[in-house]
Amino acid sequence: MTVHDITLIPGDGVGPEITDAVVRVIAGAGVKVNWDVQHAGTDVFEAEGVPLPARVIDSIKKNKIALKGPVTTPVGTGFRSVNVTLRQELDLYACLRPCKSYAGARCVYPNVDLVVVRENTEDLYAGIEFQKDRKETLELIDFIASKTNKSIRSDSGISIKPISVFGTERIVRFAFEYAVANGRKKVTSVHKANIMKHSDGLFLEVANTVAKSYPDIEYEDRIIDNMCMQLVQKPELYDVLVLPNLYGDIVSDLAAGLIGGLGLAPGANIGGEMAVFEATHGSAPKYKGLNKVNPMAMMLSAIMMLNYIGEREAAARIDAAIASIIKEGKHVTYDMKPTPNDPTAVGTSEVADEIIRRL
C-alpha cells in the first residue's frame, strides 16, 4: 500500500480542530499518510517573528503536496498574507474552487455544480502598490500625467493591475484541461474587457485564442457584473468559470453562497509541480477550542487532495458519507441547522466521528 508524504499545516484559530478531524477521517478511509506537520500563522509569528517560516515552504517543495488549515495573517506587521505568499513563492497559479449543491444543505438552488478557476499570481493581487503621499507615488502620478494627459489626484494610493499573455494562457489552458479530464462541457471566461481594454481585454483575447484548441468544449465569455447576476438567477447554465484574480476571489464566494456558504466550499491552489489544499474560510479565532465549527469545507478539500494523489476510491467513500450526513441533517454543526441555536447540533469532532462510522 502506498504511503503518501504530505505537508500538514494545522493553521491557527479553529484550524487545528478541523485539520485534526480531517486527518482522522483520512485514516478512517484507509489512506496511509506520513504527515509532515509544519506550523504557520499568528502563534508562530509571536514565537519566531514571521508568520510563514522558510521551513514551511521547504517542506511543501519537498513533499509537493500540502493540506492546510486556515491561517491568520498578523495585522499591522507589513506581512501581506500567508496565503498570497504561499501561492507566489510556490507559483501555485491556479485556484480551484468547486461549488456543488448537497441535498439537505441550506442552498439557494438545489442544482448548482460549478467550478471556479481563478488565476492566482497576477491582477491586483500581484501586490504592486504605491502608498499615498510617498515620493515614488507622486513621481508615478507625474509620470502618468506626462504620458497620458490624465490626472490622478495627488492624495491617491495606487495599485497596479498586471495581466500577461503567459499568465492568462496557462490559467485558461488549466481550465480547459480540467474540463476535459472531469467530463465538463463548457468553459466561460469572465472579464471587464469593455472598460479595461489592455488588461482584461488581453485576458479575453488570449482566452479566445486558447479556446480554439478545445473544439469539443463549449466556450463563451461574460462581463463580470453580468456574470454575477447570471449566477444568482440561473447558475445551472454554467459549468467551469475562468477568471483573473480579483474577480475569481469575489465570484468564488458568491458561488459558495449559492450552495450553503463557506462551510461547504473546498479549495485547492495548484501549480506545475505542487499543490496546496485548504478550506476557503477564515480562521475564526473567536471559535477556537470550542469544538463548534463545520469541518466539511476542509474535508471536501481533502477529497480534492485524495483525487489529486490517486486515492479516488477513498475520496468517493468520504464524499458519499458527507453527502448522506448532510441529507439526513442530524449529525451536523450549528451552521447547517434550521436555526443557529438548535440544541441538536453536534461539534467538529463529532462530525468526523460520524463520517468515520459511515466509512
N, C-alpha and C positions, 0 to 999 in steps of 0.2 A: 504493500500500500504506500502511495506517495505521501511524503511528509513535506508540507509547504513551509518555507521560511518567509514570514510576513512581519513587517514592522507594525507594532501596535502603539498608537498614540492615544492614551486614555483621555487627554484633554483636561479641562477643569470645569468648575461648576457641576452640572449634572453629568458631565462626560464620563467620569469613571464608573458611575452606576449603569449607564446604558451600554458602555463598552463591555463591562463585566457580564451583563445579560446576554449580549451578542456572542461573546466568547463561549459561554455555557451552551448556547443554542447550537453553535457550530460544532462543538464537541459532541453534543447530543445527536447531531446528524451523522456522526461517524467520520467527520473530516479531521485528518491529523494535521495539526499546525504547530510549528515551532515559533512561538511569538517572541519577537524581539521588542521588548517594552521600552519605549522612549517617551519622556515627559516633556511637555511644552505648555506655555501659557503663563498666567499671572503668578502662579505658585513658583514656577521655575524662574520667572523674572525677579521675584523677591530674593531667591536663593543665589542666582547666578548672574543677574544683571542684564540678561537678554531673555525674551520670551521664546525664542527659537534657536537653541544652541546648534552649533555645526554638527554635533554628533547625530542629531535627528535627521538632518539632510543626508549625512554619510550612511546612516542605516538604510534609508529608503533607496539610495543609489546602489547599495549592496544587494538588498533583497528584491528590488524592482516593484514590490507591491506593499501598500500600507493600508491599514484600516484606522481611521482617525475619528475620535470623538470631537465634539465642539470645543473650541479653544477661544478664550477671551484675550483680545489684544489690549494690553495696558493703556489706559487713557493718559494723554499728555506726556508721552515718553519720546516722541519723534519716530517711533516704530510704526509703520503704516498698518500692517495687518499680517498676522501669521499665515492666514490662508493665501493672501495675494503673494506673499514672499515664497511660500512653498511652490505655488504654480509657476512663478517666474524663475526661481532657482532651478527647478527640475524640468522646465519647459513643458509643463502639463497644459498643452494649448487647447484641449477640448474639455469643456464641462458638459457632462451628460446628465440630464435630469428627466427620467421617465415620470409621467404623471398618469396614473391609471385608477379608475374608479373601482372600489371594492364594495360588493354588496353588503349592506349593513352600515357602511360609513355615512356620516352626515354630509352627503355630496350635493352639490348644486344640480349636477346631471349624473345619471347612472351609467352613461356610456362613453365616458372620456377615456381615451387611450392615446396620449400624446407623448412625444419625446422631444425635449428642448435640447438643442445642441448649441452651446454658447462658446464663442471664441474667448479665450482666457487671458491673452497676453497683450492685446493692443487696445485701441479705443481710449476712452477716458481713464481706464484702469491702468494704463501704462505708467501713470504716476509722474508725468512731466507737468509740473505745476510751478507757478510763479506767484509768490506771496505779495499781497498788497503793500505798496509803498517801498518795496525793496528796489535797490538801484538797478538790478538786472531787469526787473519788471517794467520799470519806467523806460529803460532802454528798448525793451521789446515793444512797448506801446509806440515809441517814437519810430522804430523800425517799420512796424506795420503801417503806420500813417504814411511814411515815406514811400512805401512800395504799393500801397493800395488806395491811398487817399481816403481811407476810412478811419475815423477816430474812435478810440476806446477811452472811456473816462479814466482819468489818472488815479482814481481811488479804486481801481478794479483789481481783483485777483484773476489769474488766467490759468486755465487748464488746456493742455494740447491734446488733440484727438487724432492720433496717427492710425491709419488703416492702410495696410500694404497689400500688394498683389500676392506676395508669399504667404502672409498670414491668412488672407481670405481664401486663397486656393486650397490650403491644407485643411481648413476647418470645413469648407463646403464639401471637399472630397471625403472627409471623415463622415459627414452627414450622409452622403450618398452610399458610402461603403457600409455604414451601419444599416441603412435601409435595405441594401442588398442582402447582407448577412442575416437580417432578422425578419425577412419577409414583409417589409414595409412597402407601401405602394406609392407614396408621394412625399416630396420634399418641397417645403416652402421657404424661400429666403425672405428675411424681414429687414427693413431698412427705412431710411428717411431721405432717399435719393432725390426727392423733389426739392429739398431745401439744401442739404449738404452734398453738393454735386461732386465734389472732389474727394470726399471720404466715403460717405455712404454710396455715392454714385459709383465709386470704384468698386466697393463691395458688391453692388448689384451687377456691374459689368462682368466682374470675374466669376460670380456665381452663375450668370447666364452662360458663360463660356464652359465652365466645368460641367454644367447640366447636360450639355450636348454629348458628353462621353457616356451618359447613362440613359440611353433611349428607352429602356424598359421601365424606368421610374418616372412617374408623372412629376412635372416641375411647374411651379408658379412662384410669383413674388407678391408680397403685400407691404404696404406702407405701415409703419409701426403703430400709429394711432388707430388705423382701420383694423389692424390685426387684433389689438386689444378688444375692440368692440366685437369683432367676429368671434373671438374665443368665448366671450361672455354670452353671446347669442346662440352660436351654433358650433361648438367645439368638435362635434362629430365629423365635420368636414375636413379636419386637419389631422396630420399624421406625424411627420418629422419636421420640426421648425429649426432653421439655422439662422443665427443672429450674431451681430457684433456684441461686444462685451456688455455694455450698459443695458441695451435692450434685452439681452438674454437674462440678465440679472432680474430685471423687472418682470418680464413675461414668465419666467420660471416660477416666481412666487404667485403670479396671477393664476397660472395653471395649477399650482399646488392648492390654491384656494378653491378651485373647482372640484377637487377630489376629497376635501375634508381637512386641508391645512398642512402645515409643515410637519406635523406628526406622522404623516404618511408619504412624505416626499424624500425619496432617496437621491443620492448624488454620487458622481464619480468625476475625478479630474484625471485625464488620460493624455499621455504624451507618446512619443515614438517608442520608448523603452520602459517607461514607468507609469504606474497608476496609483492614485490615492482615492480611496472610497470613504465617504463620510456622510453623516446626516447633514441636511442643509439648514437646520435650525440652529439657534444660538446656544450658549452655554447655560442660560437661565440660572445664574448663581443664587437667586432667592429660593430656588427649589433644591439646592444642594443638600444631599444627605437625607432627604425626606422620603425617598422611595416612592415618588409620585408621578414622575414624567413618563410620557409614552416612549418606549424604546423601539417602536416599529419602524420609524424612518431609518434608524441605524441598522435594524435587522434587514430591511429592504435593500439598503446599501450593501450589506454583507452578501445578500443574494446576488447582487450585481457582481461583486468580487468573486464569489464562487463560480459563477458562469464564466468570468474572465479567465480564471485559472483552470477551467476544465472540469470543475466539480458540479456538473449540471444536474445530476440526479439528486444530490443533496440539496441543491438550490431549489429544485422543483418541489421537494418534500417540505422544505421550510415555508416556501411561498403558499403551498396548499394549506399548511397548518395555520398560518397567519390569516389567510382568507376565510377559513372556517371559523376562527375565533371572532373575526370582525363581523361576519354574517350572524353569528349566534348572539353577539353583543353582551355576553356575560362576563368573560374574563378580560376586560379592557379597562384602561385607565380613565380618569375622570373626564378628560377632554373628548372622549368618544361616547360618553353617556348623554342621554337626553338633557340632563341638567348638570352643571358643574359640581354641585354638592351631592350628587347621587351617592348614597351610602354603600351601594353595591360595587362601586369602582374598586379595582384592585391596584396594586402597586407595580412598579417597574419590574422588580424581581419575580413577582407572581405571574406576570405576563410571560416571562421567559420559562418559568416552571410549566405553565400550561402548554406552551409550544413544544417543549421537550417531551411532555407526556403524550402529546398527539403524534410526535415523530415515531 
